[in-house]
Amino acid sequence: MATRTRRSVAQSLPDFPWDSLTDAKAKAAAHPDGIVNLSVGTPVDPVAPVIREALASVAEEPGYPTTHGTPELRQAAVGALARRYGITGIDEAAVLPAIGTKEMIAWLPTLLGVGAADLVVIPELAYPTYEVGGLLAGARLIRADGLTRLGPEGASLVFVNSPSNPTGKVLGLDHLRKVVDWARTRNAIVVSDECYLGLTWEGEALSILHPSVSDGDHTNLLAVHSLSKTSNLASYRAGFVTGDAELVADLLEVRKHSGMMVPLPIQAAMTAALNDDEHENIQRERYRVRRETLLEAVRGAGFTVDHSEAGLYLWATRGEECRTTVDWFAERGLLVAPGEFYGPGGVQHVRIALTATDERIEAAAQRLK
């Protein structure tokens, strides 16, 4: 009798990048004053009281939450998008909460029906989850920042990330409009990861859904938003997707069947966070000060910082192989991420996160001096 060989999904995926930093982390941890971990963009500041109180307010509720999210949550998301980013024309029914945006991005191609016959476009330098999403769906992948690289071939789904992780680069209005126009002529879906939209330091960052980009037409456009960065809710796993109402309805139906629902206390916390701009403004100011401190120190140490006009990272280089740079930082007790994590174009850069306490940022600056 023939035996079936199990297909390992894990073996179709790349190695988890941060596992390769074990040696560098050990070296950095040996510093007499301790490690300053700038390799991961995880928040370190406390969650605002207004959010914690909202979380606790429904902690006794025993029933299942709705996959679609409470009406209050969806209304809060619509209001926040309009106030903070000038995004209008969003129907609250076209808001769908996610168990963190990494989960949403990883599964979007599969949930949207992308498969082996489809091409998924990801940025040339990109957070690894875009690639993982394409691989999970079994799709073909291409890295391209300019649509001319695709030639005559169409794509089923295009990932856009502005402001960018890792580079902090902001795509301008003309670029975004060209992406939207190109996608519309080919019936492609554009998924814009906008997790860092609220952390722009220089210039202006626009959503793919902004009227100046979309002309008010959200057909085949999806924007993914996170509360991990500006509201410090990484531990809560809180985000949402919005845009094309028909696509969101499709996602909702699949996620209802598969049990992809955000816990009710997290929905309540998200609602409070989206309704309150004060805590977000306070957090943005913290990161602004940390960025100024670290940017001066990194440049003073002889590095060139490219892009980095938005987001929570400095994209730094001194023209050498990125692992050599990682070791240089580790010798000073600083752990940073090698640029190769994000694509072949990052082999001479490192990504330096701003997500450490004021004391640790100041310690990093002193060591770089």
C-alpha positions in Angstrom: 0.0 0.0 0.0 1.4 3.4 -1.0 2.1 5.8 1.8 1.5 9.5 1.5 4.3 11.9 2.0 3.3 14.9 4.0 4.1 18.3 2.5 5.9 20.5 5.1 4.7 24.1 4.8 7.5 25.2 7.0 10.1 23.8 4.6 8.7 26.1 1.8 9.5 29.2 3.9 12.8 30.9 4.5 14.6 30.5 7.8 13.3 32.9 10.5 15.9 35.8 10.1 16.3 36.8 13.7 17.4 33.3 14.7 20.7 34.1 12.9 21.5 36.9 15.4 22.3 34.6 18.3 26.1 35.1 18.2 25.8 38.8 17.8 23.3 39.1 20.6 25.6 37.1 22.9 28.5 39.4 22.0 26.4 42.5 22.7 25.1 41.1 25.9 28.6 40.8 27.2 29.1 44.5 27.3 29.8 45.7 30.9 26.8 48.1 30.7 24.5 45.5 29.2 23.0 45.1 25.8 21.1 47.8 23.9 18.8 45.9 21.6 17.9 47.9 18.5 17.3 44.9 16.3 13.5 44.7 16.6 10.9 47.4 16.5 9.1 46.3 19.7 7.5 49.0 21.9 9.0 49.6 25.4 6.8 52.3 26.7 3.7 51.6 28.8 0.2 51.3 27.3 -1.8 54.4 28.0 -4.3 54.2 31.0 -7.3 55.0 28.8 -6.5 51.8 26.7 -5.9 49.6 29.7 -9.1 50.7 31.3 -11.1 49.9 28.2 -9.4 46.4 28.0 -10.5 45.7 31.6 -14.0 47.1 31.2 -15.2 44.0 29.2 -12.9 41.4 30.8 -15.9 39.7 32.4 -17.7 39.2 29.1 -17.8 35.4 28.4 -19.3 35.2 24.9 -17.6 35.0 21.5 -16.6 38.2 19.9 -17.7 39.1 16.3 -15.2 38.6 13.5 -16.3 41.9 12.0 -15.6 43.8 15.2 -18.0 45.9 17.2 -19.8 48.8 15.5 -18.0 51.1 18.0 -14.6 49.8 16.9 -15.3 50.2 13.2 -16.7 53.7 13.8 -13.6 54.6 15.8 -11.3 53.4 12.9 -13.2 55.5 10.4 -13.0 58.6 12.6 -9.2 58.1 13.3 -8.4 57.6 9.6 -10.2 60.9 8.8 -8.7 62.9 11.6 -5.1 61.7 11.5 -4.6 61.0 7.8 -7.3 62.8 5.8 -8.7 59.5 4.6 -12.4 59.9 3.7 -15.1 57.9 2.1 -14.6 54.8 4.3 -17.8 52.8 5.0 -17.6 51.4 8.5 -18.7 48.0 7.1 -15.4 48.0 5.2 -13.3 47.9 8.4 -12.1 44.5 9.5 -10.0 44.0 12.7 -7.0 41.7 12.6 -5.0 39.7 15.2 -2.1 42.0 14.5 -1.2 43.2 11.0 1.6 40.6 10.5 -1.1 37.9 10.6 -3.2 39.8 8.1 -0.4 40.4 5.7 0.8 36.8 5.8 -2.6 35.4 5.0 -4.1 38.1 2.7 -2.9 36.5 -0.6 -4.4 33.1 0.5 -7.6 34.7 1.8 -8.0 36.7 -1.5 -7.7 33.5 -3.6 -4.2 34.1 -4.9 -2.6 30.8 -6.1 0.1 29.2 -8.2 -1.0 30.9 -11.4 -0.7 34.3 -9.8 2.2 36.8 -9.5 2.6 38.7 -6.3 4.8 41.9 -6.3 6.7 42.9 -3.1 9.0 45.8 -2.5 12.7 45.3 -3.4 13.5 45.9 0.3 10.7 44.6 2.4 9.7 43.2 5.8 9.9 39.4 5.3 6.2 38.8 5.9 5.2 40.0 2.3 7.4 37.2 0.9 6.0 34.7 3.4 2.4 35.7 2.4 3.1 34.9 -1.3 4.8 31.6 -0.4 2.0 30.5 1.8 -0.4 31.1 -1.1 1.9 29.2 -3.5 2.2 32.2 -5.8 5.1 33.4 -7.9 7.0 36.3 -6.4 8.9 39.3 -7.8 10.7 42.1 -6.0 10.0 45.4 -7.8 9.8 49.0 -6.8 9.2 50.2 -10.3 6.4 48.8 -12.3 8.5 48.9 -15.5 10.4 45.9 -14.1 7.3 43.8 -14.7 7.2 44.4 -18.4 4.0 43.2 -20.1 3.2 40.7 -17.4 0.3 41.5 -15.1 0.2 40.8 -11.4 -2.7 39.7 -9.2 -1.5 41.4 -6.0 0.9 44.3 -5.3 2.2 45.0 -1.9 3.2 48.6 -1.2 4.8 49.8 2.1 5.1 53.5 2.7 6.6 54.6 5.0 8.9 51.6 4.4 10.2 49.1 6.9 13.2 48.9 6.8 14.3 52.0 4.9 11.9 54.7 6.2 11.4 55.8 2.6 8.1 57.6 1.8 6.5 57.1 -1.6 5.4 60.4 -3.1 1.9 61.2 -4.5 2.9 60.7 -8.1 4.4 57.3 -7.4 1.3 56.1 -5.5 -1.0 57.4 -8.2 1.0 55.5 -10.9 0.7 52.3 -8.8 -3.1 52.7 -8.5 -3.5 53.5 -12.2 -1.3 50.6 -13.3 -3.3 48.2 -11.0 -6.6 49.4 -12.3 -5.7 48.8 -15.9 -4.8 45.2 -15.0 -7.5 44.4 -12.4 -4.7 43.9 -9.7 -5.2 44.3 -6.0 -3.0 46.8 -4.2 -2.3 46.1 -0.5 -0.7 49.1 1.2 1.0 48.4 4.6 0.6 51.7 6.4 1.7 50.7 9.9 4.2 53.7 10.1 1.9 56.4 8.5 1.6 58.1 11.9 5.4 58.3 12.4 6.5 60.7 9.6 9.4 63.0 10.5 10.2 64.7 7.2 7.7 65.6 4.4 4.3 64.0 4.1 3.2 60.4 3.9 -0.1 59.6 2.2 -2.4 56.6 2.4 -3.2 54.6 -0.8 -6.9 55.5 0.2 -6.3 59.3 0.4 -8.5 61.2 -2.0 -5.4 62.7 -3.7 -4.2 59.2 -4.5 -7.4 57.2 -5.1 -9.7 59.9 -6.4 -12.1 58.6 -3.8 -12.4 55.2 -5.6 -11.2 52.4 -3.3 -11.8 49.6 -5.8 -9.1 46.9 -5.5 -7.3 49.0 -2.8 -6.7 47.7 0.7 -4.8 49.6 3.5 -3.5 47.7 6.5 -3.1 49.7 9.8 -1.5 48.7 13.1 -1.9 50.0 16.6 1.4 48.4 17.7 3.6 51.4 16.9 1.8 54.6 17.8 -0.3 53.1 20.6 2.3 50.6 22.0 -0.1 47.7 21.5 2.3 45.1 20.0 1.5 42.7 22.9 -2.3 43.1 22.3 -2.0 42.1 18.6 -4.3 44.8 17.2 -4.7 46.0 13.7 -7.2 46.3 10.9 -7.7 46.3 7.1 -9.9 48.7 5.2 -10.6 49.9 1.7 -12.5 48.1 -1.1 -15.8 47.1 0.6 -16.3 44.1 -1.6 -12.8 42.7 -0.9 -13.3 43.3 2.9 -16.6 41.5 2.7 -14.9 38.5 1.1 -12.2 38.6 3.8 -14.8 38.7 6.5 -16.6 35.7 5.2 -13.5 33.6 5.0 -12.3 34.8 8.4 -15.7 34.0 10.0 -15.4 30.4 8.8 -11.8 30.0 10.0 -12.3 31.6 13.4 -9.9 34.5 12.8 -11.5 36.8 15.4 -10.0 39.5 17.6 -10.8 39.0 21.3 -13.4 41.3 22.7 -11.2 43.0 25.3 -8.7 43.8 22.5 -11.5 45.2 20.4 -12.5 47.5 23.3 -8.8 48.6 23.7 -8.5 49.3 20.0 -11.7 51.4 20.2 -10.3 53.5 23.0 -6.9 53.9 21.2 -8.5 55.0 18.0 -10.7 57.5 19.7 -7.9 59.1 21.7 -5.2 61.1 19.8 -3.4 62.5 22.9 -1.6 59.3 23.8 -0.5 58.9 20.2 0.9 62.4 20.1 2.8 61.8 23.3 4.3 58.6 21.9 5.2 60.2 18.6 7.1 62.9 20.5 9.1 60.2 22.5 10.2 58.7 19.2 11.1 62.0 17.7 13.5 62.8 20.6 15.0 59.3 20.4 15.4 59.6 16.7 17.3 62.9 17.0 19.6 61.5 19.6 20.4 58.3 17.7 20.6 59.9 14.3 23.3 62.4 15.4 25.3 59.6 17.1 25.1 57.2 14.1 26.2 59.9 11.7 28.9 61.0 14.1 30.2 57.5 14.1 30.8 57.7 10.3 27.7 56.1 8.9 25.5 57.4 6.1 21.8 57.2 7.0 19.7 56.8 3.8 16.0 57.6 3.6 14.7 57.2 7.2 12.4 60.2 6.9 9.6 58.2 8.6 9.1 55.1 10.7 10.9 53.7 13.7 14.3 52.8 12.1 17.5 54.3 10.7 18.8 52.7 7.5 22.5 53.0 7.9 25.6 52.1 5.9 29.3 52.6 5.7 29.8 50.7 2.5 30.7 47.3 3.9 29.0 43.9 4.2 26.1 44.2 6.7 27.2 41.3 8.9 30.5 43.1 9.4 28.6 46.2 10.5 26.4 44.1 12.9 29.6 42.7 14.5 31.0 46.3 14.9 27.9 47.3 16.7 27.8 44.1 18.8 31.3 44.9 20.1 29.9 48.1 21.5 27.0 46.3 23.2 24.5 47.3 20.5 22.4 44.8 18.5 21.1 45.8 15.1 19.5 44.0 12.2 21.5 43.2 9.0 20.0 44.7 5.9 20.1 41.3 4.1 17.0 40.3 6.2 15.0 42.6 3.9 16.2 41.6 0.5 19.4 41.5 -1.7 19.5 45.2 -2.0 20.2 45.5 1.8 23.5 43.7 2.0 25.5 46.9 2.8 23.0 48.4 5.3 21.8 47.8 8.8 18.4 48.6 10.3 18.7 50.5 13.7 15.4 50.7 15.7 14.4 53.6 17.8 12.4 51.4 20.1 14.4 51.4 23.3 14.0 53.4 26.5 15.4 56.9 26.7 18.2 55.6 29.0 19.1 52.8 26.5 19.1 55.2 23.6 21.3 57.6 25.4 23.7 54.7 26.3 23.8 53.7 22.7 24.6 57.3 21.6 27.5 57.5 24.2 29.0 54.2 23.0 28.9 55.4 19.4 30.8 58.5 20.4 
